[in-house]
Structures are given as structure tokens and as C-alpha cells.
Amino acid sequence: MDLKQIHELIKIINKSNIGEISIEDKDGKVTIKQKEEQVVTLASPAHHQVITTAPAPQPAANPAPAAPAAPAAPAKTDNLITIKSPMIGTFYRRSSPDKPVLADVGTEITPGKVVCIIEAMKLFNEIESEISGTIVKVLVDDASPVEYDQPLFLVEPA
């Protein structure tokens, strides 16, 4: 067996419930055993939780206003959905310079509503929302370049 075949066998064994396999041919014998680290893996998240709770008393030693501010921010952003750029180009908040902003903080959006324009190779592409909700934050400045998958808006789902 060559090394590539052995790697393929290892992948198959890892995805299955087989604990051990032995294969013998004219060149030799290969035995593959699964490690019993699945139990260790389950112990790792528990250990991680202990690490997560360990820093909690440290902010408690600091002044009280600092401790509530830190947990409040992640809790608020956990339910937010990000609208990301589907392409590389230039981000515009208006369909033309004399038109109103398409989407601003506090704007209610629904699926299909145009939230911005991205110019790519002299084509102006309307970017439509795929979700319902309220825009909480605009993450990109008007007329600035954006990359593929770059966050554009934070939306609180309806």
C-alpha cells in the first residue's frame, strides 16, 4: 500500500464507528486503530468552561461598571445578523448622488429591499436584503471599496 491509500483508510476509519482495522498484502501489514480521544474531546469543552468561568471573578475585583459593560455588548451582538458584500467593488448608500440613502440606522428592511449599491467593473449592482429586521449599524463608509464577504450592515432580525 502506498501512503495515499493509507491516508484514505485513516479518513474512512475516522468517519466510521470501526475501532481497528488490519490490512495485509504482499508488501506488509498495516493496522489502524482509532484513538479513544472522543471522551477526551468531551472533557475539553468542560475544561474550557472552567477556563471561561475563571476570568469572571477577575472583572468582579475591578469596579462594578466595567464588568456589566463587557457582557452586555456580546449579548446584544449575538442576535444580530450581518449583511455581507457578495462581490468586490465600491459601496454606495444611494442609487445616485441626488437620491436619499437606501438604508440607514433604524431603517426597517424586508427580503428583496435594496439596501445598497456595489459598483463592480462599471456595473451598478443593487444589493437586496435576504432578511427582515432593523438596521442597527452601517459598517462601511459611502463610496469606499469593499471586499467579497466583507460585513456591510448589522441587522436586528424582526
Beta strands, then each sheet from edge to edge (+ up, - down):
strand 1: 20-25
strand 2: 28-33
strand 3: 81-84
strand 4: 89-92
strand 5: 108-109
strand 6: 114-120
strand 7: 123-128
strand 8: 133-138
strand 9: 144-146
strand 10: 151-157
sheet 1: 1+ 2-
sheet 2: 3+ 10- 8+ 5-
sheet 3: 7+ 6- 4+ 9-
end
